[in-house]
Amino acid sequence: MNDIINNNPATKALPFVIWTLQRTGGTNLTQRLVDRSDLTCVQHEPFNPGRLYGHITEQWIASHDESALVKEIQEIAAQRVLIKHCVEIVPWTVSCALANATVSLGYQHLFLYRKNARDRLLSLHFARETGVWGPNMKQGVDENTEVQAIAVDKLIAHEHKSIGLLQRVWQHLVSQGVRPLALSYEELYRVNPEQAVETLLPVLKALGLSKNENNDSSFAMEVIGKGDQGTRDKYQSIPGISELESALQHTLCFDPVINEVVLNIKAEILPKWVLKAQIDTMPHSLIAGQSFDLGGLVVVNTDAPQKLTLCLENNGNESAIDWGKPSPKMAKLYPENPQAAKARFKTDKLCFAENDKITIYLKDDSGKRYILFTLAELPR
């Protein structure tokens, strides 16, 4: 990990919308993200009929007055509130108005979804049959509760509609220049904890909820440790599971369009005492918001300033790069230079978000910077 030299205070929390489907398994994650923010969260799924803003949805259904719908949702979004929204519960026009209003006000957008539709649909069927929803589901279900057989055709039709709406919101946001974030349930709760933490940390940064490395990692571990409601074992006895699994083989899944970023490396004019500087370890392209590794070589002459530190700056944060790893090739190329034998550098878990710029430079003990490289997104 990088040693923080000059870390900015906690990033400013941004308003965000979590777009999802019922029974995705994101209630705990949503609540933890909300608790970490200093912004106000309204009731989850507030536009559902019967909820906080359900009257807005009901008025739209009754009148189809789009101007009134847009005005009311714009006023809500202007309060910079945090919103969790299930797209399959309300008409598309309501979701579209919410997307437009929040885009215009600079909200972040996080999609929570399931790669395995089977588990979500079984959970949905189970909740409908038992009438027990939310994080207390396990405690609210009697061990002797019998669940009726799955109506496979109805569940598959529901899945088609739901995935179509979630995909439509994603594409609508992308068409407006937004780069949404996406997390699957499986990425957090079906992998080892280290992988899950690595997946979640860039999301904290993108939402303005990052504090410091240790705090963020501890927070992520707490989230991961409280994911399941523990009812999956009850699903196995529901009649119709095999028929559902067979039908799902021919059903499309939600597929977030990859926010691919191609980084352009600009090599700056080097001081005469820098003999060689290159980046040789970096992905050709990466996904915005996901971490990546960066490595290379820096060889300096004996007349270089003393006590040099190799640093990078990204999004206002300056970090030291681990520089001084063995490089047999450079040792052979510069046999009279002892530093060349330890010219290799590496830094991991870098995160590149939209409009970021990464600067890599040497810094002497007076604080003077000697810029080596600038990394920025290659214009499309």
Secondary structure, DSSP 8 states (H G I E B T S, - for coil): --EEEE--SS-----EEEEE-TTSS-HHHHHHHHHHSSS-B--SSTTSTTSTTHHHHHHHHHH--HHHHHHHHHHHHTT--BEEEETTSS-HHHHHHHHHHHHHTT-EEEEEE-S-HHHHHHHHHHHHHH---STTHHHHS-TT-------HHHHHHHHHHHHHHHHHHHHHHHHTT---EEEEHHHHHSS-HHHHHHHHHHHHHHTT----HHHHHHHHHHHHTT---S-HHHHTTSTTHHHHHHHHTTS--------EEEEEEEE----TTEEEEEEEE--SEEETTSEEEEEEEEEE-TTS-SS-EEEEEETTEEEE-EEEE--HHHHHHSTT-GGGGG-EEEEEEEE--TT-EEEEEEE-TT--EEEEEEEEE---
